[in-house]
Amino acid sequence: MNKIVVSASMVALGAVGLQAAGYAPGYSSTDGSKPWSVGLTLSGFYDSNPFTYNWNNPYKISSWGYEISPYLSGAYSTDQTQFGARYTFAMDYYENYPNNNAQISQLLNFFVNHRFSQRYSLTLNDNFTYSSDPAVTQTIGGIQYPYRTQQDNLANSGTINFNAQLTELVSVVLGYANNYINYKETPDDLKDPVNNPNGVGSLAALLNRVENFLSANLQYQVSAQTMGLVGFQYGYIGYTGDGPIATAPDGTLVMSDSRNSNNYYMYVGGSHTFNPDLSVSLKAGAVYADSFNAPGGSYANWAPYVDMSLNYQYSTSGSAQLGFTQTFAQTYVLAANSSSSQVYVNVGYDLTTKLRGSVLGRMNYNKFNAPSGTGLDGENYYNWMFGVNLTYSISRHLSADVGYNFDYLDASAAQKAGMWDYNRSRVYLGITAKY
């Protein structure tokens, strides 16, 4: 939990099988000589607002704490196949928590890449998380969900991509992605005979869902430096909480599946390498979302769809990544979805041969799209995230980290959605041993 991770939604352009030279990078030992690796991170931290409460909330706390996080990974490689898997356990202990001071999370991720021939390959990736802290697993509209609970939850995200080189210049990538999100807080946990007899608004009702996406990208090698792309993606998002998320003005209950939707993405784009140090990739088009089960009838809307990233090796010691995304995102309020715009930047520099610094930042803007009568259409919020980190390599097996993260949520224009402003600062110092 102690480092910001800026996700760059990279375009899958001309994905090819990995070369089977040695074990999978990042999964084998530090020198690559063994098909396994073990590691342990010990760190202390200070969190100014672990529950992400508004600054005037009487229950707002701050806390010192520590983290213990071991991992074990393994790799397998042949001429045609590469496999890597990693299991990470993390315990974050908050000294000032009112109860359940220890927040536990377990992460399992793996990938498989297989080359059937020089022209055909298949890649599979999966990430599974089981946690008692939703902020670890849940992202809504590009930001962490601003709510903490002591109840367990799990999430799984997997992708399969098949790459076929049809001719020297033309290739096709067929893909499938699945996201599964499950929170344990059910309507029964919230039922109150006086204030909430139906248990409206549980995390399960608001957020539990399965997302399925099918994609097809046709790619054309324009030149050695340029790849063109035209693609389509279909996504079905089904909410599975089977509980009430709101009470309509006429007193009827609005259920989880009212936000089920069909989503259609149409785009063109490509990638271009200007020189060995500078490259850019882009997808641009439109997305159409149909919330066919919305209260009062189907609710559908269009939005621009953009996914752009730029990579720049500005010196032998430094690199930078810059990106922008614009699309629909799922939300935890009654709205069908939100229009999400995000800009992110990540800059790293080797200050010495052993010391590397990095600066990460992200700005996200979300505007709710909701049927008339909900009062939420057009409500919006901003989220800002900033982080700075220094990593010192003591040896090949030992390194130390120090850093600072800052989050700020401006929800002044989303009060009807029940959101609140907050800021959160986190400072950490840790050491990692790995072999």
C-alpha positions as CSV (number, residue, x, y, z in Angstrom):
1,M,0.0,0.0,0.0
2,N,3.0,2.3,0.3
3,K,3.7,3.1,-3.3
4,I,1.5,4.7,-5.9
5,V,1.2,2.6,-9.0
6,V,0.3,4.6,-12.1
7,S,-1.4,2.3,-14.6
8,A,-0.5,2.9,-18.2
9,S,-3.2,1.4,-20.4
10,M,-0.9,0.5,-23.2
11,V,-2.1,-0.3,-26.7
12,A,-1.6,-3.9,-27.8
13,L,0.1,-3.3,-31.1
14,G,1.9,-6.1,-32.8
15,A,2.1,-8.2,-29.6
16,V,4.6,-11.0,-30.3
17,G,5.7,-14.0,-28.3
18,L,8.5,-13.6,-25.8
19,Q,11.9,-15.0,-26.6
20,A,12.8,-18.0,-24.6
21,A,16.3,-16.8,-23.7
22,G,16.6,-17.5,-20.0
23,Y,13.9,-17.5,-17.4
24,A,11.0,-15.0,-17.3
25,P,12.4,-11.6,-16.2
26,G,11.1,-10.5,-12.8
27,Y,10.1,-14.1,-11.7
28,S,13.5,-15.8,-11.5
29,S,16.4,-15.2,-9.1
30,T,18.1,-11.8,-9.2
31,D,20.9,-13.0,-11.5
32,G,18.5,-15.1,-13.6
33,S,20.4,-18.3,-12.8
34,K,17.6,-20.0,-11.0
35,P,13.9,-20.4,-11.9
36,W,12.7,-19.0,-8.6
37,S,13.0,-16.0,-6.4
38,V,12.1,-15.1,-2.8
39,G,11.9,-11.7,-1.2
40,L,10.8,-9.8,1.9
41,T,9.9,-6.1,2.4
42,L,9.9,-4.5,5.9
43,S,8.7,-0.9,6.1
44,G,7.3,1.7,8.5
45,F,4.9,4.3,7.5
46,Y,2.7,7.2,8.6
47,D,-0.8,7.6,7.1
48,S,-2.6,10.9,7.8
49,N,-6.1,9.6,6.8
50,P,-6.3,5.8,6.3
51,F,-10.2,5.9,6.2
52,T,-10.2,8.7,3.6
53,Y,-12.6,10.7,5.6
54,N,-13.5,14.4,5.1
55,W,-11.2,16.7,7.1
56,N,-14.1,17.7,9.4
57,N,-15.3,14.2,10.1
58,P,-15.1,13.5,13.9
59,Y,-14.1,9.9,13.2
60,K,-11.0,10.9,11.1
61,I,-7.8,9.4,12.4
62,S,-4.1,9.3,11.5
63,S,-1.8,6.4,12.3
64,W,1.7,5.2,12.3
65,G,2.2,1.6,11.2
66,Y,4.4,-1.0,9.6
67,E,4.2,-3.4,6.7
68,I,5.6,-7.0,6.4
69,S,5.4,-8.3,2.8
70,P,7.2,-11.6,1.7
71,Y,6.9,-13.0,-1.8
72,L,7.7,-16.2,-3.7
73,S,7.9,-16.5,-7.5
74,G,8.9,-19.1,-10.0
75,A,9.5,-19.3,-13.8
76,Y,9.6,-21.9,-16.5
77,S,11.0,-21.5,-20.0
78,T,11.4,-23.6,-23.2
79,D,12.0,-22.7,-26.8
80,Q,8.3,-22.0,-27.3
81,T,6.8,-21.3,-23.9
82,Q,7.5,-18.9,-21.0
83,F,5.6,-19.0,-17.7
84,G,5.9,-16.9,-14.5
85,A,4.0,-16.8,-11.3
86,R,4.3,-14.8,-8.1
87,Y,2.5,-14.9,-4.7
88,T,2.8,-11.9,-2.4
89,F,1.5,-11.6,1.1
90,A,1.2,-8.2,2.8
91,M,0.2,-7.2,6.3
92,D,-0.2,-3.5,7.1
93,Y,-0.5,-2.9,10.8
94,Y,-2.1,0.4,11.8
95,E,-1.3,1.4,15.4
96,N,-4.4,3.7,15.7
97,Y,-7.1,1.6,14.1
98,P,-10.2,1.4,16.2
99,N,-10.3,-2.4,15.6
100,N,-8.7,-5.0,13.3
101,N,-5.4,-3.2,13.3
102,A,-3.9,-5.6,10.8
103,Q,-5.0,-5.3,7.2
104,I,-4.2,-8.4,5.2
105,S,-3.9,-8.8,1.4
106,Q,-2.8,-11.7,-0.7
107,L,-1.9,-11.3,-4.4
108,L,-1.3,-14.0,-7.0
109,N,-0.3,-13.1,-10.6
110,F,1.0,-15.2,-13.4
111,F,1.5,-15.2,-17.2
112,V,1.9,-17.7,-19.9
113,N,3.3,-17.0,-23.4
114,H,3.4,-19.7,-26.0
115,R,4.6,-19.5,-29.6
116,F,2.9,-22.1,-31.8
117,S,5.1,-21.0,-34.7
118,Q,6.8,-17.8,-36.0
119,R,3.4,-16.6,-37.0
120,Y,1.0,-17.5,-34.1
121,S,1.3,-16.9,-30.4
122,L,-0.9,-16.9,-27.3
123,T,-0.5,-14.8,-24.2
124,L,-2.4,-15.2,-20.9
125,N,-2.2,-12.9,-17.9
126,D,-4.1,-13.1,-14.6
127,N,-4.1,-11.1,-11.3
128,F,-6.0,-12.3,-8.2
129,T,-6.3,-10.3,-5.0
130,Y,-7.9,-11.3,-1.7
131,S,-7.9,-8.5,0.9
132,S,-9.5,-6.8,3.9
133,D,-8.8,-3.4,2.4
134,P,-10.9,-2.4,-0.7
135,A,-8.5,0.4,-1.5
136,V,-6.0,-2.3,-2.5
137,T,-8.3,-4.0,-5.0
138,Q,-10.9,-1.5,-6.2
139,T,-10.5,1.3,-8.7
140,I,-13.5,3.3,-10.0
141,G,-13.0,5.8,-12.8
142,G,-9.3,5.6,-12.4
143,I,-9.1,6.4,-8.7
144,Q,-9.2,4.3,-5.5
145,Y,-12.7,3.9,-4.1
146,P,-12.9,6.4,-1.2
147,Y,-14.1,4.1,1.4
148,R,-12.5,1.5,3.7
149,T,-14.2,-1.5,5.3
150,Q,-13.0,-4.3,7.6
151,Q,-14.8,-6.9,5.5
152,D,-13.0,-9.2,3.2
153,N,-13.2,-8.8,-0.6
154,L,-11.6,-10.3,-3.7
155,A,-11.0,-9.3,-7.3
156,N,-9.6,-11.1,-10.3
157,S,-8.5,-9.7,-13.6
158,G,-7.5,-11.9,-16.6
159,T,-6.7,-11.4,-20.3
160,I,-6.1,-13.8,-23.2
161,N,-4.6,-12.5,-26.5
162,F,-4.0,-14.5,-29.7
163,N,-1.7,-13.0,-32.2
164,A,-1.7,-14.1,-35.8
165,Q,0.8,-12.8,-38.4
166,L,-1.3,-13.2,-41.6
167,T,1.2,-11.7,-44.0
168,E,4.5,-9.9,-43.7
169,L,2.6,-6.6,-43.2
170,V,-0.8,-7.6,-41.8
171,S,-1.5,-9.2,-38.4
172,V,-4.6,-9.6,-36.2
173,V,-4.9,-9.7,-32.4
174,L,-8.0,-11.4,-30.9
175,G,-8.5,-10.8,-27.2
176,Y,-10.7,-11.6,-24.2
177,A,-10.6,-9.9,-20.8
178,N,-12.5,-10.7,-17.7
179,N,-12.8,-8.7,-14.4
180,Y,-14.5,-10.2,-11.3
181,I,-15.2,-8.1,-8.2
182,N,-16.7,-9.4,-5.0
183,Y,-17.3,-7.5,-1.8
184,K,-18.6,-9.3,1.3
185,E,-20.8,-6.5,2.7
186,T,-24.3,-7.6,1.8
187,P,-27.7,-5.9,2.4
188,D,-28.2,-8.1,5.5
189,D,-25.1,-6.4,7.1
190,L,-26.8,-2.9,6.7
191,K,-30.4,-3.7,7.6
192,D,-31.8,-1.5,10.4
193,P,-35.5,-1.8,11.3
194,V,-35.8,2.0,11.5
195,N,-33.2,3.7,9.3
196,N,-32.5,1.1,6.6
197,P,-35.0,-1.8,6.7
198,N,-34.0,-3.1,3.2
199,G,-30.2,-2.8,3.6
200,V,-29.8,-0.3,0.8
201,G,-26.3,0.6,-0.3
202,S,-24.2,-2.4,0.6
203,L,-20.8,-2.7,-1.1
204,A,-21.9,-6.0,-2.7
205,A,-25.0,-4.4,-4.2
206,L,-23.1,-1.3,-5.4
207,L,-19.9,-2.9,-6.7
208,N,-20.1,-6.7,-7.2
209,R,-19.9,-7.4,-10.9
210,V,-18.5,-9.5,-13.7
211,E,-17.0,-7.7,-16.8
212,N,-16.4,-9.5,-20.1
213,F,-14.7,-7.9,-23.1
214,L,-14.0,-9.3,-26.6
215,S,-11.7,-7.4,-28.9
216,A,-10.4,-7.7,-32.4
217,N,-7.5,-5.5,-33.8
218,L,-6.3,-5.5,-37.4
219,Q,-2.8,-4.2,-37.7
220,Y,-0.8,-3.0,-40.7
221,Q,3.0,-2.5,-40.8
222,V,3.1,0.8,-42.6
223,S,6.9,1.0,-42.2
224,A,9.7,-0.3,-40.0
225,Q,8.8,2.5,-37.5
226,T,5.0,2.7,-37.9
227,M,2.1,0.3,-37.2
228,G,-1.5,1.2,-38.1
229,L,-4.5,-0.2,-36.3
230,V,-8.3,-0.5,-36.6
231,G,-10.2,-2.3,-33.9
232,F,-13.5,-3.1,-32.2
233,Q,-14.3,-4.2,-28.7
234,Y,-17.5,-5.4,-27.1
235,G,-18.0,-5.5,-23.3
236,Y,-20.8,-6.8,-21.2
237,I,-20.9,-5.5,-17.6
238,G,-23.2,-7.4,-15.2
239,Y,-23.8,-6.4,-11.6
240,T,-24.2,-9.5,-9.4
241,G,-24.8,-8.1,-5.9
242,D,-28.6,-8.8,-6.1
243,G,-29.4,-6.1,-3.6
244,P,-30.9,-2.6,-3.5
245,I,-28.6,0.3,-4.3
246,A,-31.2,3.2,-3.9
247,T,-34.8,3.9,-3.2
248,A,-36.7,5.6,-6.0
249,P,-39.0,8.7,-5.4
250,D,-42.0,6.4,-5.7
251,G,-40.7,4.1,-2.9
252,T,-39.6,1.3,-5.2
253,L,-36.2,-0.2,-4.7
254,V,-33.5,0.2,-7.4
255,M,-31.6,-3.1,-7.7
256,S,-28.0,-3.9,-8.6
257,D,-28.7,-5.1,-12.1
258,S,-30.3,-1.8,-13.1
259,R,-26.7,-0.8,-14.1
260,N,-26.0,-3.8,-16.4
261,S,-24.8,-2.6,-19.7
262,N,-23.6,-3.4,-23.2
263,N,-20.5,-1.4,-24.3
264,Y,-19.2,-1.0,-27.9
265,Y,-15.8,0.5,-28.6
266,M,-14.8,1.5,-32.2
267,Y,-11.3,3.0,-32.8
268,V,-8.4,3.5,-35.1
269,G,-4.8,4.2,-34.1
270,G,-1.3,2.9,-34.3
271,S,2.2,3.2,-32.9
272,H,5.3,5.1,-34.2
273,T,8.9,4.9,-33.1
274,F,10.6,8.3,-33.9
275,N,14.0,7.0,-32.7
276,P,15.3,4.4,-30.3
277,D,14.5,6.8,-27.4
278,L,11.0,8.1,-28.3
279,S,7.9,6.2,-29.2
280,V,4.1,6.8,-29.1
281,S,1.0,4.7,-29.3
282,L,-2.6,5.8,-29.8
283,K,-6.2,4.5,-30.0
284,A,-8.9,7.0,-30.7
285,G,-12.6,6.6,-31.5
286,A,-15.9,6.3,-29.7
287,V,-17.7,4.2,-27.1
288,Y,-21.4,3.5,-26.9
289,A,-22.9,2.3,-23.6
290,D,-26.4,0.9,-23.3
291,S,-27.7,0.5,-19.7
292,F,-30.6,-1.6,-21.0
293,N,-32.0,-2.3,-17.5
294,A,-32.0,1.3,-16.1
295,P,-35.0,2.5,-14.1
296,G,-37.6,4.0,-16.4
297,G,-36.2,2.2,-19.5
298,S,-33.0,1.9,-21.4
299,Y,-30.4,4.6,-20.9
300,A,-27.7,4.9,-23.6
301,N,-25.0,7.4,-24.4
302,W,-21.9,8.0,-26.5
303,A,-18.5,9.3,-25.5
304,P,-15.1,9.8,-27.0
305,Y,-12.6,7.0,-26.5
306,V,-8.9,7.8,-26.4
307,D,-5.9,5.8,-25.1
308,M,-2.6,7.4,-25.7
309,S,0.9,6.8,-24.2
310,L,4.3,8.3,-24.9
311,N,7.7,6.8,-23.8
312,Y,10.8,8.9,-23.8
313,Q,14.3,7.9,-22.8
314,Y,15.5,11.4,-22.3
315,S,19.0,10.4,-21.2
316,T,21.1,7.3,-20.5
317,S,20.0,7.7,-16.8
318,G,16.4,8.9,-17.2
319,S,13.1,7.9,-18.7
320,A,9.6,9.3,-18.8
321,Q,6.1,8.0,-19.6
322,L,3.1,10.3,-20.3
323,G,-0.4,9.2,-21.1
324,F,-4.0,10.2,-21.5
325,T,-7.2,8.1,-21.4
326,Q,-10.8,9.1,-22.1
327,T,-13.6,6.5,-21.7
328,F,-16.6,5.3,-19.7
329,A,-15.9,4.0,-16.2
330,Q,-18.1,2.1,-13.7
331,T,-19.2,3.9,-10.5
332,Y,-20.6,3.1,-7.1
333,V,-23.5,5.6,-7.2
334,L,-26.9,5.3,-9.0
335,A,-25.5,6.7,-12.2
336,A,-25.2,4.4,-15.2
337,N,-21.5,5.2,-15.6
338,S,-19.2,8.1,-15.6
339,S,-17.2,9.9,-18.3
340,S,-13.6,9.5,-17.1
341,S,-10.6,11.6,-18.3
342,Q,-7.2,10.8,-16.9
343,V,-3.7,12.2,-17.4
344,Y,-0.7,10.5,-15.9
345,V,3.1,11.0,-15.9
346,N,6.0,8.9,-14.5
347,V,9.6,10.2,-14.5
348,G,12.6,8.3,-13.3
349,Y,16.3,9.2,-13.1
350,D,19.4,7.5,-11.9
351,L,21.0,10.0,-9.5
352,T,24.0,7.8,-9.0
353,T,24.8,4.2,-10.0
354,K,23.0,3.0,-6.9
355,L,20.4,5.7,-6.3
356,R,17.3,6.1,-8.4
357,G,14.6,8.7,-8.0
358,S,11.1,8.7,-9.5
359,V,8.1,11.1,-9.6
360,L,4.6,9.9,-10.3
361,G,1.5,12.0,-10.9
362,R,-2.1,11.5,-12.0
363,M,-5.2,13.7,-12.5
364,N,-8.6,12.1,-13.0
365,Y,-11.9,13.9,-13.8
366,N,-15.2,12.0,-13.7
367,K,-18.7,13.2,-14.6
368,F,-21.7,11.0,-13.8
369,N,-24.1,10.0,-16.6
370,A,-27.5,9.2,-15.1
371,P,-31.1,8.9,-16.1
372,S,-33.4,11.8,-15.4
373,G,-34.9,11.8,-12.0
374,T,-31.8,10.6,-10.2
375,G,-30.5,14.1,-9.7
376,L,-26.9,12.8,-10.4
377,D,-26.5,13.5,-14.1
378,G,-23.6,16.0,-14.6
379,E,-22.3,15.6,-11.0
380,N,-18.5,15.5,-11.1
381,Y,-15.3,15.2,-9.1
382,Y,-11.5,15.5,-9.5
383,N,-8.9,13.3,-8.0
384,W,-5.2,14.2,-7.8
385,M,-2.4,11.8,-6.9
386,F,1.3,12.5,-6.5
387,G,4.2,10.4,-5.3
388,V,8.0,10.7,-5.0
389,N,10.3,7.8,-4.3
390,L,14.0,7.2,-3.8
391,T,15.5,3.6,-4.1
392,Y,19.0,2.8,-3.1
393,S,20.6,-0.4,-4.2
394,I,22.8,-1.6,-1.4
395,S,23.6,-4.8,-3.2
396,R,22.1,-7.1,-5.8
397,H,20.0,-8.6,-3.1
398,L,19.3,-5.7,-0.8
399,S,17.7,-2.2,-1.5
400,A,16.1,0.6,0.6
401,D,13.1,2.8,-0.3
402,V,11.9,6.1,1.1
403,G,8.9,8.1,-0.3
404,Y,5.9,10.2,0.0
405,N,2.4,9.9,-1.5
406,F,-0.4,12.5,-1.6
407,D,-4.0,12.1,-2.6
408,Y,-6.7,14.8,-2.9
409,L,-10.3,14.3,-3.9
410,D,-12.3,17.4,-4.8
411,A,-16.0,16.3,-4.7
412,S,-17.5,19.7,-4.2
413,A,-19.6,19.2,-7.3
414,A,-20.8,15.7,-6.4
415,Q,-22.5,16.2,-3.1
416,K,-25.7,14.7,-4.3
417,A,-23.9,11.5,-5.0
418,G,-22.9,11.3,-1.4
419,M,-19.2,11.9,-2.0
420,W,-16.9,14.1,0.1
421,D,-13.6,16.0,-0.2
422,Y,-10.6,14.5,1.5
423,N,-6.8,14.6,1.4
424,R,-4.4,11.9,2.5
425,S,-0.6,11.9,3.0
426,R,1.6,8.8,3.4
427,V,5.3,8.7,4.2
428,Y,7.2,5.4,4.2
429,L,10.7,4.0,4.7
430,G,11.5,0.4,4.0
431,I,14.1,-2.2,3.1
432,T,13.7,-5.1,0.6
433,A,15.8,-8.3,0.5
434,K,15.5,-10.7,-2.4
435,Y,17.3,-13.6,-3.9
